[in-house]
Structures are given as structure tokens and as C-alpha cells.
Amino acid sequence: MTTRSGQFVTRYDPDRTSLDDLLSGEPRYRVDQVWRGLYADVVPLDEVTTLPKALRARLADTLPAALEETTRSTSPDGNTTKLLWTLHGGATVETVLMLYPDRATVCVSTQAGCAMACSFCATGQAGFERHLSVGEIVEQVARAIVLARPRRVSNIVFMGMGEPLANADSTLSSARRIHDAFGISARHITVSTVGLVPGILRLADEPLPLNLAVSLHAADDDLRNELVPINRRYPLDRLAEACRTYVDATHRRLSFEWAMIDGVNDRDADADRLAAYANPLRAHVNLIPLNPTPGYGVTGTSAIEIRAFADRLADHGVNATIRANRGTDIDAACGQLRTRHAESVAVTLGRPQGPTPVDGPPRSRLGK
């Protein structure tokens, strides 16, 4: 369905009020039946058997699925699955489902592409296409719920393609919908950002106390300017002020994400600066082994050196964990499956493979 404003409306876009309008003339209980089918049973609209067959067909036609599966990649142990979806208009986005013995986590995308241009991120290298709607975000969770069965999806992380707080309206609306309709606790919903200060302040005012993870990666402005270019607009001191506002308002633990890059941000001095930055905010640090990214000319830190870095943080009183590196063998880092699929299509069709960077980031601090 396309609205007067030209917005393409899909299965999970309408809220209950919009559904009520869409079902005008039907008994009032039809809204509850549709809502239950989408969010409790999690089935396509034409399979909501409590509805008359003609109504099912009309709704399925009016509110089509937002996501068409293009390809998927699953790890050999079956515990990590990355899905590439094609959206209306042709843009592609990724979702990652991570299975654990008694639960599942879903990593969702909020944009097709990304404008933040972080030097080691495959999505950032590809550039920005468009924002995702609430329905396009929520449907990623719905499709993952079905795929995860019989495990329960208990955790949602907005850490896929795109900068969630650059698409704050859809990100926060979808988080509320995921919380209210799927029943996933706000304590188990995390929004990641590279440091958009206005978005962090908005998150601090959000009635739903979501978790915040900041992709930090460097604790001095010169290096962070190269790794995360948005730092030039919102440098570390402003970012710390915004994080303090968030912590004071929500009383939630703040997390810093730190991709471990060999010889770049894994030295003793880097750990010392990170500890000095994290301690006043009582922030937890997630150390992330770097997944290899085409076009990025450096490598990830070794496991032994990551452990030493974590130990040095602990000596400074910082609580740090080393994230399990799941999905390297299936292009599970942000944007990698999308890039790999685009390259394979280009080769199949005999087309040039586009402007994939080959020289990596600026060499002033990152060169070996």
C-alpha cells in the first residue's frame, strides 16, 4: 500500500490506530485478531485463520511483506545465521540471528547503507541509500522469531547496517513496538551509536529505558577522527557529557564497543586512555576481535594481545569482556554479506564491481 505522501506501507508498519482505520467497517475485534496474528502467532496475514478468507486476502495485498529473502549464510554449527533482504525499491539490508542453548539474539539494521563512513566497516565503505521504516525494522525481528523457533528471541541489538540514531524516529518507534507487541524487555534491547550526541540525549529522554552502546574504538580525538569521522563533529568531551546525561537519566549501564585493530588501538597507551575515559562513566567495555573487511588495509589484534589489553583495563578497574567472534566464516560482520552478494552478482552479469575502496583508511595513524 502506498500512502498519499508516497510512503510504501508494509505488513508491520501500521500501529493499532492505523489498523483500526484500515479495518473500518469490520467488527472491532478484527484489530485484535490481526494484531495477535502478527505479534503473538507471528504468521503472514494470509495465514491468520481467525479472519475470513476474503479479509485475509485483502490485508495481504494491502500490507505486503517488507522483506524478500535474497540469500542467507549459516555457520557450520548452525548457531549464527545472516540473512540478506531486498526491500521495496531494490535496496538490501542484513539481519543476524544468533542462537544460544535457551534463547536467541537478533541484530537488526536501521538503514540501507550508512553515512558515517567508519573506516573499518563494510557498510560505511558502501555509503548511504535510505532510512528503514518502522515496519522494515520490526519485520526483521518477526522473521527472526520464526527462524529461531523453538528458541525464544530474548535480546534485540540495533547494531546492524546503518546508524540507528541517524534514523531515530524509526529506531525508537520500532523499539517501542518490539517491547510492547513482542514482549521483549527494555533491559534486553540495545541501541548502538557511533556517537551522535543529539540522538543520545533523545535516548536519555525516552520513556522506555533502552540500553546504550557507543562504538568508541579510540579514546583520543586524533585517532578517533580517522576511525570514526563523526568524532570531528561530536568530539570525545561532548560525547562524554551526553553519555553522562544518559546514565543519570536512565540508571542503565553504558557500554563502549572497541574493535581491536592490530597496532592501531591495542597498545598499552590506548588501554590507559580508554580506562581514563570509561571509569568516570562506570562504563562496561566490549572488546571486539576485528572481522576482516575488504578494502581495509590492517588486521585484527591477536587473541593473546586482546587478553592482555583486557587485563590492563582490569588493572585500572574497568569491567571488560571479549566478545565471541561469531560468524567470520559467513561474512557476519556488518555489511559483509551484502558486499559479497553484490560482487557475485556483478561478476555473474559481467559488470564492474563498483567503487569498493582498495587503499583503506588514511595512513597517518593506521599504516603498518
N, C-alpha and C positions, 0 to 999 in steps of 0.2 A: 504494500500500500504506500502511496506517495501523498503526503500532505500538501496543503496549499503553498506552504513555504518551500516545497520541493524536497523535503526530507523523506528518505525511504524508510518506512516503518516496518520492523520485522517482529518475529514471534515474541521476543522478550522485551521489546521497547515499552509497551503500554503499562502504566500503573493501574491500580484498581479503578480509579476515577475514569481513566481513558477507556478501560474495558467496559465500564458501565455505559459510557456513551456509545461505544461500538455495538453493544448488545441492546441498544434502545429498542423497546417493543417486545423484548423477551422477558420471561419471568425473572425477578430479581435474583433468584438463587442460581441463575446461569453463571453469573460472575464468579460465585464461589466454586462452581464446578470447573470452570475454565482455570481459575487460579490453582485449585487443587491438582488439576491435571498437569499444569506446567511446573509447579514448585514442590508438590508432595510426591506425585507419581512420576514426574519428570518424563513425560511422553510427548510426542508430536501432537499437534492439535487434532489431526485426523484420527488419532488413537484415543481420544478422551471419550470413552464409551458411555459415559453418563449423559452425553449430549446427543440430540437427534442427529442422524446421519447427515441430513442436509445442512444443518448448522455447522457440523464438523467440517464439511467440505468448504463452506463459505469462509469460515475462520482460517482454515489452512491456506486458502487462496488469498485472503486479505492480509494475513500476517505470515508471510513465508519465513523459512529459516534464514538466519543471517549468515550462517557459516556453511560453506561447502568444503568437505574434506578434500584436500589436494594430494597430500601424502602424509605418511606417518613413519616414524622411526622408533623402534623399541630396543632397549638394551638386551643383551643376551640373557640376563637374569629375569627379564620381564618386569622389573620394578620401576623403570623410567620410560615413559612414552612421550615423544614430542610430536605434536600434530601441527601441520601447516594447513591453514584455512584460506580459501578465497572468498572475499567479501563482494557484496554488490558493487559493481563498478570495476572490479578486477584487482584491487589491492589484496595483498596477502599478509597474514599475521600468524603468530605462533602461540601455542599453549603447551605447557609441560605438566604432565601428571606424574607425581612421584608416590609410589606405593610403599607402605610400611606394614608390618605384620597386622596391625589392628586399625589402621587409619590411612588417609591419603592427603596429600597436599597438592594444590593446583596453583601454578604460576600463570597469571593471565597478562595479556597485552592490553594496552590502553590507546595505542596509536599504531597506525601503519607507518613504519619507519620512525625516525627520531631526529629532531633538530639540534640535539645537544652536542653532537659531534665529539663525543668522548673517543680518544684516540685508539683505545684497545677494544672497542665494542663494534661488532659486525653490523649491528643495527645503525649505530651512529655513523659508520662509514657509508651506509647506503642512502642517508638523507631522509627527509620527512615527506610523507604523502598526505595523510589526513588523520584527524581525530576519529576515534571509535565512539559510537553511540552507546548509551546505557545497555540497550538490547544486545549489541555485539559483544560487550564485555560480559554481561550476565550469561549469555548463551554459552560462552566458553566454560563457565562453571557447570552449567546444566549438562553439557555434553560430557564433561569430565566425570560428573557424578554417575552417569550411566556407565561409562567405561570402567570406573573404579569398582563397581558392584562385585561382590557383596561388601567390600570395604566402605567405610563411611568417610566422605570428604570432610575433614575437620579443620583444615587450615587453608587460607587463601592468601597468596602473596601477589601484590601488584608489582611484579619485578620482571615482567616480560618485555616485549618490544614497546618502546616509547617512554616518555617521561610522564608519569601519572599526574603530577601536579601542574603540568602544562595543559592538561585536559581535565582540570579539577572538577568541573561541573559533572561530567560523565563519571569520573572516578568516584567521587563522593556519593553520587546518586546510586551508582551500581553497588557500592559498599553497603549502603543502607538497605538496598533491595536484597542483597546476599544475606545480610544479617536478619532482616525481618521475614523474608519469604522462605529461605532455605534453612533458617535457624542456626546459622554459624555465628558463634560468639565474636563480639568485637575484639576480645582478647586474642583471637586466632585469625584476625585479619590485619595484614601489614601492608602499609603503603611505602614504597621506596621512592626516593628522590635523589637527584644529583646535587640538590641544594638550592631549590627555588624558594627563596625566603618568603615571598608573599603567599605561596602555597602552604608552607609550613605554618605560618601564622593563621591561615584559614583553617588548617587542620587542628590547631590549638583551640579554635572557637567551635569546632564541630561538636554537636551534642553527642554523637557516637564516638567514644574514646578509642580510636583506632591506634594501632602500633605504628611507629615511625622508624624507618631505616634510612640512613643517609649514606649514599655512596661517596665516601670520603676519599680514600686512595692516596692522599697526601696531606700532611699537616703543616706544610709551608706553602705560602701563596705562589712562589715562583714555580715550583714543581706542579702544584695543582692547576695552575693556569694552563699548563701544557697537557696534563692528563684529562682535566675536566674544564673545558673552556668557559663554562658559565661562571666559574670562580672569578673571572675578571669583573663580572657584574655584581656578584654577591661573594666577596672575599670571606676568608675564614672568620674574621672577627664578627661580621654581620651574621654569618651562618650560626656561630655560637650563640649570639643573642637570641636568634629565632628559636634555636633548639632549647634554650633555657626557658623561653616563654612556653613552648610546647610541654616541656617536662613539668613546669609549675602548674599549668592548666589541667593536664590530664593525669599526672602522677603515674604515668606509664614509663617503663624503661626505654630509653633511647638506645638504638643500635647504630654502630658505624660499620659499613661494609668496606673491606680493604682488600683489593685484588693484589696478590703477591707477585710482583714483577721483578725478575732477577736483575740485581744491580741498579734498580731504579728507586724502589721504595721499600726495600727489605733490609736496609743497613741498620746498625745499632742506633745511629743518629735519627733515623726515621722512626724507630720504635720509641725513642726518648721523646721526640716531638709529639708523636701520637698519644703517648701516655699523658703528657702535659696538657694536651687538648681534651682528652676524654675524661680525665679524672674530675675536673670541676663539674662536669655534667653527669657524672656517675654513669657514663655510657658503657654499654657492652660492645665488644669488638668482635666481628665475624671476619676471620682471615680466610680468604678465598683463593685456592690454587687457580692460577690463570689458565683458562681454556685457550688453546691456540686459536688465533684469529687470522684469516688470510689478510695480507696487507699490513700486518703489524710486525715490525722488524725485531722484536725482542721475545724472550721466552719467560715462562713462569719460574718462580723460585722452587728449588728442590724441597722435598718433604722434610729433610733434616733441617734445612735452614728455616723453613716455616715454623717448625717446632721450637727452634732456638729463638725466633722472633717472638713467639707466644710466651716462652719462658721469660724473656726480658720484660715483656709487658706485665707479666705476673709479678715480677720483682718490683715493678713500680705500682703494684696494687690494682692493675687493670684486669677485669674479668674478660678473657678472650677465649674463643673457641675456633677450631679449624673446621671449616665446612667440608663435609664429604664431597669429593669431586665426582658427582654422578652425571653420566651422560656424555662424557668426552667422546666416546666411540659412536655416538648417534647425533653429533652436531647439536648438542643440547644447550650450548651457550646461546645467549640472546642473539637472534638474527642469523645464526649459522645455517640452520636447515633451510631457511628462506633463500639465503645466498646460494647454497649448494643447489637447490632446486632450480633457481633462475639460471645458474651456469649450465646445468644439464640441459635445460630447455633451449638455451642459446646454442649449445653445441649441436643438439638434435636438429634445430632449424637452420643451422649454418649461419647464425647471426654473431656479430661481435658481442663480447660479454660485458660491455658497458664500462663505466668509469670506476672499476674497483681499484682502490689505492694500492700501489705496489711499493712505495717508498716508506710507508709507515709514518709515524708522528715526527715532529720536529726533532732534530738530532742534538740540540744544545744540551739537554739533560738525559735524553733517552738513548743516545747512541752507545754502542758497546765498544 
